[in-house]
Amino acid sequence: MHIADGVVSLPILLTSTAVAAGGVGIGLRKTDLHQIPQVAVLTAGFFIASLIHIPVGPGQVHLLMNGLTGLILGWAAFPALLVALFLQALLFGYGGITVLGVNTVNMAIPAIGCHYLFRNLLSRQHSQRVTFMIACCAGATAVAASGVLLAATLFFSNREFTGVATAILIAHLPVMAVEGVLTGSAVVFLQRVLPDLFSANKR
């Protein structure tokens, strides 16, 4: 789901970069010292999960795990995803440096949204099945929202990308399903071994 350099229009490029900078700033201010290991692990998880790409026009589809990242980190997802995307662009040429802000926004905004939509639900006592379903919805929602943001980025940059934007949305339907199952399974496991991870007083 990386956008390459030279694809995005200048107004969207500048706006997304400003939003990403603001999000990273908020994320850094809200990150406690005890969160740094979590940020490192989830940055690495996102980095690894999204290494296998299936090209779709100027974009690509792959696992994201940004829903899980948002559920655990909250606003710290912004700097975590920025670092992972920067390393991918630098080491493997996925995406690009000039569009780093765009790609970060497309990944991090859905992550933050899932944090606020689903985190409080996970802080309550549920059966494993209900916990799995909540986390599954979070994972799928994050992928869907990232796909919509990516499609909107392409569409508003150049209307000729309308077909590509539609294809990207369709291509992410199976990714949503896989991501939902993986996120649900991960959260069930984490609540079993770290029962306080999603408690209401941890943000």
C-alpha positions as YAML, in Angstrom:
chain: A
units: angstrom
residues:
- id: 1
  name: MET
  ca: [0.00, 0.00, 0.00]
- id: 2
  name: HIS
  ca: [2.99, 2.26, -0.59]
- id: 3
  name: ILE
  ca: [2.69, 5.20, -2.97]
- id: 4
  name: ALA
  ca: [5.79, 5.87, -5.04]
- id: 5
  name: ASP
  ca: [7.58, 9.21, -5.50]
- id: 6
  name: GLY
  ca: [6.19, 11.44, -8.24]
- id: 7
  name: VAL
  ca: [2.63, 10.13, -8.09]
- id: 8
  name: VAL
  ca: [0.98, 12.49, -5.59]
- id: 9
  name: SER
  ca: [0.06, 16.08, -6.45]
- id: 10
  name: LEU
  ca: [1.92, 18.87, -4.66]
- id: 11
  name: PRO
  ca: [-1.04, 20.17, -2.58]
- id: 12
  name: ILE
  ca: [-1.78, 16.68, -1.22]
- id: 13
  name: LEU
  ca: [1.93, 16.05, -0.69]
- id: 14
  name: LEU
  ca: [2.36, 19.21, 1.37]
- id: 15
  name: THR
  ca: [-0.86, 18.74, 3.34]
- id: 16
  name: SER
  ca: [-0.08, 15.13, 4.18]
- id: 17
  name: THR
  ca: [3.47, 16.00, 5.22]
- id: 18
  name: ALA
  ca: [2.15, 18.68, 7.58]
- id: 19
  name: VAL
  ca: [-0.43, 16.28, 9.06]
- id: 20
  name: ALA
  ca: [2.22, 13.59, 9.49]
- id: 21
  name: ALA
  ca: [4.56, 16.03, 11.21]
- id: 22
  name: GLY
  ca: [1.79, 17.06, 13.59]
- id: 23
  name: GLY
  ca: [0.84, 13.46, 14.30]
- id: 24
  name: VAL
  ca: [4.44, 12.46, 14.98]
- id: 25
  name: GLY
  ca: [4.83, 15.43, 17.31]
- id: 26
  name: ILE
  ca: [1.73, 14.46, 19.28]
- id: 27
  name: GLY
  ca: [2.83, 10.84, 19.31]
- id: 28
  name: LEU
  ca: [6.26, 11.68, 20.70]
- id: 29
  name: ARG
  ca: [4.76, 13.86, 23.44]
- id: 30
  name: LYS
  ca: [2.34, 11.11, 24.43]
- id: 31
  name: THR
  ca: [4.93, 8.31, 24.42]
- id: 32
  name: ASP
  ca: [6.09, 7.28, 27.89]
- id: 33
  name: LEU
  ca: [9.48, 5.70, 28.50]
- id: 34
  name: HIS
  ca: [7.85, 2.37, 29.36]
- id: 35
  name: GLN
  ca: [6.20, 2.39, 25.90]
- id: 36
  name: ILE
  ca: [9.46, 2.53, 23.95]
- id: 37
  name: PRO
  ca: [9.94, -1.28, 23.86]
- id: 38
  name: GLN
  ca: [6.35, -1.65, 22.64]
- id: 39
  name: VAL
  ca: [6.95, 0.99, 19.95]
- id: 40
  name: ALA
  ca: [10.12, -0.81, 18.83]
- id: 41
  name: VAL
  ca: [8.43, -4.22, 18.64]
- id: 42
  name: LEU
  ca: [5.41, -2.94, 16.73]
- id: 43
  name: THR
  ca: [7.59, -0.90, 14.38]
- id: 44
  name: ALA
  ca: [9.49, -4.09, 13.59]
- id: 45
  name: GLY
  ca: [6.21, -6.01, 13.23]
- id: 46
  name: PHE
  ca: [4.84, -3.52, 10.70]
- id: 47
  name: PHE
  ca: [8.20, -3.48, 8.89]
- id: 48
  name: ILE
  ca: [8.26, -7.26, 8.50]
- id: 49
  name: ALA
  ca: [4.54, -7.74, 7.80]
- id: 50
  name: SER
  ca: [4.55, -5.30, 4.91]
- id: 51
  name: LEU
  ca: [7.69, -6.56, 3.16]
- id: 52
  name: ILE
  ca: [5.78, -8.94, 0.88]
- id: 53
  name: HIS
  ca: [4.10, -6.80, -1.76]
- id: 54
  name: ILE
  ca: [1.61, -7.42, -4.54]
- id: 55
  name: PRO
  ca: [1.85, -4.49, -7.02]
- id: 56
  name: VAL
  ca: [-1.42, -2.81, -8.03]
- id: 57
  name: GLY
  ca: [-0.73, 0.08, -10.41]
- id: 58
  name: PRO
  ca: [1.28, 2.81, -8.63]
- id: 59
  name: GLY
  ca: [0.39, 1.29, -5.26]
- id: 60
  name: GLN
  ca: [0.85, -2.09, -3.59]
- id: 61
  name: VAL
  ca: [-1.15, -4.36, -1.26]
- id: 62
  name: HIS
  ca: [0.32, -6.27, 1.66]
- id: 63
  name: LEU
  ca: [-0.30, -6.98, 5.32]
- id: 64
  name: LEU
  ca: [-0.26, -3.86, 7.46]
- id: 65
  name: MET
  ca: [-0.92, -4.65, 11.14]
- id: 66
  name: ASN
  ca: [-1.65, -0.96, 11.66]
- id: 67
  name: GLY
  ca: [-4.86, -1.84, 13.49]
- id: 68
  name: LEU
  ca: [-2.91, -3.80, 16.11]
- id: 69
  name: THR
  ca: [-0.32, -1.03, 16.26]
- id: 70
  name: GLY
  ca: [-2.99, 1.57, 16.93]
- id: 71
  name: LEU
  ca: [-4.78, -0.55, 19.52]
- id: 72
  name: ILE
  ca: [-1.62, -0.92, 21.59]
- id: 73
  name: LEU
  ca: [0.23, 2.34, 20.99]
- id: 74
  name: GLY
  ca: [-2.41, 5.00, 20.40]
- id: 75
  name: TRP
  ca: [-0.77, 8.19, 19.13]
- id: 76
  name: ALA
  ca: [2.66, 6.58, 19.38]
- id: 77
  name: ALA
  ca: [1.64, 4.71, 16.22]
- id: 78
  name: PHE
  ca: [2.55, 7.83, 14.22]
- id: 79
  name: PRO
  ca: [6.30, 7.81, 14.98]
- id: 80
  name: ALA
  ca: [6.37, 4.00, 14.93]
- id: 81
  name: LEU
  ca: [4.90, 3.79, 11.43]
- id: 82
  name: LEU
  ca: [7.00, 6.72, 10.21]
- id: 83
  name: VAL
  ca: [10.22, 4.94, 11.20]
- id: 84
  name: ALA
  ca: [9.12, 1.66, 9.60]
- id: 85
  name: LEU
  ca: [8.10, 3.36, 6.35]
- id: 86
  name: PHE
  ca: [11.32, 5.38, 6.25]
- id: 87
  name: LEU
  ca: [13.44, 2.25, 6.65]
- id: 88
  name: GLN
  ca: [11.45, 0.43, 3.97]
- id: 89
  name: ALA
  ca: [11.91, 3.32, 1.54]
- id: 90
  name: LEU
  ca: [15.61, 3.66, 2.38]
- id: 91
  name: LEU
  ca: [16.55, -0.02, 2.39]
- id: 92
  name: PHE
  ca: [14.19, -1.57, -0.15]
- id: 93
  name: GLY
  ca: [12.83, 1.31, -2.22]
- id: 94
  name: TYR
  ca: [9.22, 0.68, -1.14]
- id: 95
  name: GLY
  ca: [7.31, 3.92, -1.43]
- id: 96
  name: GLY
  ca: [9.61, 6.93, -1.41]
- id: 97
  name: ILE
  ca: [11.17, 9.64, 0.70]
- id: 98
  name: THR
  ca: [9.17, 12.57, -0.68]
- id: 99
  name: VAL
  ca: [5.89, 10.72, -0.10]
- id: 100
  name: LEU
  ca: [6.84, 9.54, 3.38]
- id: 101
  name: GLY
  ca: [4.30, 11.91, 4.92]
- id: 102
  name: VAL
  ca: [1.52, 10.66, 2.63]
- id: 103
  name: ASN
  ca: [2.21, 7.00, 3.35]
- id: 104
  name: THR
  ca: [2.49, 7.66, 7.08]
- id: 105
  name: VAL
  ca: [-0.85, 9.47, 7.18]
- id: 106
  name: ASN
  ca: [-2.56, 6.70, 5.18]
- id: 107
  name: MET
  ca: [-1.34, 4.12, 7.72]
- id: 108
  name: ALA
  ca: [-1.43, 6.07, 10.98]
- id: 109
  name: ILE
  ca: [-4.79, 7.86, 10.80]
- id: 110
  name: PRO
  ca: [-6.68, 4.53, 10.61]
- id: 111
  name: ALA
  ca: [-4.49, 3.20, 13.44]
- id: 112
  name: ILE
  ca: [-5.46, 6.13, 15.67]
- id: 113
  name: GLY
  ca: [-9.09, 5.77, 14.66]
- id: 114
  name: CYS
  ca: [-9.10, 2.10, 15.66]
- id: 115
  name: HIS
  ca: [-7.52, 3.01, 18.99]
- id: 116
  name: TYR
  ca: [-10.40, 5.32, 19.84]
- id: 117
  name: LEU
  ca: [-13.09, 3.07, 18.37]
- id: 118
  name: PHE
  ca: [-12.04, -0.27, 19.85]
- id: 119
  name: ARG
  ca: [-9.56, 0.21, 22.72]
- id: 120
  name: ASN
  ca: [-12.22, 0.90, 25.38]
- id: 121
  name: LEU
  ca: [-14.14, -2.18, 24.29]
- id: 122
  name: LEU
  ca: [-11.03, -4.32, 24.77]
- id: 123
  name: SER
  ca: [-10.46, -2.88, 28.25]
- id: 124
  name: ARG
  ca: [-13.65, -4.59, 29.48]
- id: 125
  name: GLN
  ca: [-14.01, -8.21, 30.49]
- id: 126
  name: HIS
  ca: [-15.10, -10.38, 27.58]
- id: 127
  name: SER
  ca: [-14.91, -13.97, 26.54]
- id: 128
  name: GLN
  ca: [-12.08, -14.85, 24.16]
- id: 129
  name: ARG
  ca: [-14.57, -15.13, 21.31]
- id: 130
  name: VAL
  ca: [-15.90, -11.60, 21.86]
- id: 131
  name: THR
  ca: [-12.36, -10.25, 22.27]
- id: 132
  name: PHE
  ca: [-11.39, -11.92, 19.01]
- id: 133
  name: MET
  ca: [-14.35, -10.39, 17.19]
- id: 134
  name: ILE
  ca: [-13.63, -6.88, 18.50]
- id: 135
  name: ALA
  ca: [-9.97, -7.08, 17.54]
- id: 136
  name: CYS
  ca: [-10.86, -8.69, 14.21]
- id: 137
  name: CYS
  ca: [-13.10, -5.71, 13.41]
- id: 138
  name: ALA
  ca: [-10.29, -3.34, 14.40]
- id: 139
  name: GLY
  ca: [-7.79, -5.03, 12.10]
- id: 140
  name: ALA
  ca: [-10.17, -5.15, 9.16]
- id: 141
  name: THR
  ca: [-11.34, -1.57, 9.72]
- id: 142
  name: ALA
  ca: [-7.77, -0.26, 9.73]
- id: 143
  name: VAL
  ca: [-7.01, -1.92, 6.40]
- id: 144
  name: ALA
  ca: [-10.28, -0.69, 4.89]
- id: 145
  name: ALA
  ca: [-9.64, 2.87, 6.05]
- id: 146
  name: SER
  ca: [-6.06, 2.80, 4.77]
- id: 147
  name: GLY
  ca: [-7.32, 1.52, 1.42]
- id: 148
  name: VAL
  ca: [-9.88, 4.33, 1.23]
- id: 149
  name: LEU
  ca: [-7.26, 6.95, 2.09]
- id: 150
  name: LEU
  ca: [-4.87, 5.53, -0.51]
- id: 151
  name: ALA
  ca: [-7.60, 5.49, -3.16]
- id: 152
  name: ALA
  ca: [-8.60, 9.07, -2.26]
- id: 153
  name: THR
  ca: [-4.98, 10.19, -2.44]
- id: 154
  name: LEU
  ca: [-4.62, 8.80, -5.95]
- id: 155
  name: PHE
  ca: [-8.03, 10.04, -7.10]
- id: 156
  name: PHE
  ca: [-7.52, 13.63, -5.94]
- id: 157
  name: SER
  ca: [-3.97, 13.71, -7.24]
- id: 158
  name: ASN
  ca: [-5.01, 12.71, -10.74]
- id: 159
  name: ARG
  ca: [-8.50, 11.71, -11.86]
- id: 160
  name: GLU
  ca: [-6.88, 9.32, -14.35]
- id: 161
  name: PHE
  ca: [-6.11, 7.09, -11.35]
- id: 162
  name: THR
  ca: [-9.84, 6.41, -10.81]
- id: 163
  name: GLY
  ca: [-9.59, 2.87, -12.20]
- id: 164
  name: VAL
  ca: [-6.45, 2.14, -10.23]
- id: 165
  name: ALA
  ca: [-8.02, 3.50, -7.02]
- id: 166
  name: THR
  ca: [-11.03, 1.24, -7.52]
- id: 167
  name: ALA
  ca: [-8.80, -1.76, -8.18]
- id: 168
  name: ILE
  ca: [-6.82, -1.08, -5.00]
- id: 169
  name: LEU
  ca: [-9.99, -1.01, -2.90]
- id: 170
  name: ILE
  ca: [-11.15, -4.33, -4.38]
- id: 171
  name: ALA
  ca: [-7.69, -5.89, -3.97]
- id: 172
  name: HIS
  ca: [-7.72, -5.05, -0.25]
- id: 173
  name: LEU
  ca: [-10.90, -7.00, 0.50]
- id: 174
  name: PRO
  ca: [-9.05, -10.30, 1.09]
- id: 175
  name: VAL
  ca: [-6.32, -8.38, 2.96]
- id: 176
  name: MET
  ca: [-9.01, -7.07, 5.33]
- id: 177
  name: ALA
  ca: [-10.12, -10.62, 6.12]
- id: 178
  name: VAL
  ca: [-6.59, -11.93, 6.73]
- id: 179
  name: GLU
  ca: [-5.63, -8.87, 8.74]
- id: 180
  name: GLY
  ca: [-8.75, -9.17, 10.87]
- id: 181
  name: VAL
  ca: [-8.00, -12.81, 11.75]
- id: 182
  name: LEU
  ca: [-4.35, -12.06, 12.54]
- id: 183
  name: THR
  ca: [-5.21, -9.04, 14.70]
- id: 184
  name: GLY
  ca: [-7.92, -10.95, 16.54]
- id: 185
  name: SER
  ca: [-5.59, -13.86, 17.23]
- id: 186
  name: ALA
  ca: [-2.79, -11.56, 18.38]
- id: 187
  name: VAL
  ca: [-5.03, -9.65, 20.79]
- id: 188
  name: VAL
  ca: [-6.47, -12.83, 22.31]
- id: 189
  name: PHE
  ca: [-2.94, -14.11, 22.87]
- id: 190
  name: LEU
  ca: [-1.73, -10.80, 24.31]
- id: 191
  name: GLN
  ca: [-4.64, -10.57, 26.72]
- id: 192
  name: ARG
  ca: [-3.84, -14.05, 27.92]
- id: 193
  name: VAL
  ca: [-0.13, -13.37, 28.59]
- id: 194
  name: LEU
  ca: [-0.37, -9.62, 29.37]
- id: 195
  name: PRO
  ca: [-3.84, -9.11, 30.86]
- id: 196
  name: ASP
  ca: [-3.18, -5.45, 31.75]
- id: 197
  name: LEU
  ca: [-2.03, -4.43, 28.26]
- id: 198
  name: PHE
  ca: [-5.42, -3.09, 27.20]
- id: 199
  name: SER
  ca: [-6.57, -1.85, 30.60]
- id: 200
  name: ALA
  ca: [-8.42, 1.47, 30.58]
- id: 201
  name: ASN
  ca: [-5.63, 3.37, 32.37]
- id: 202
  name: LYS
  ca: [-3.00, 2.47, 29.75]
- id: 203
  name: ARG
  ca: [-2.90, 4.74, 26.70]
...
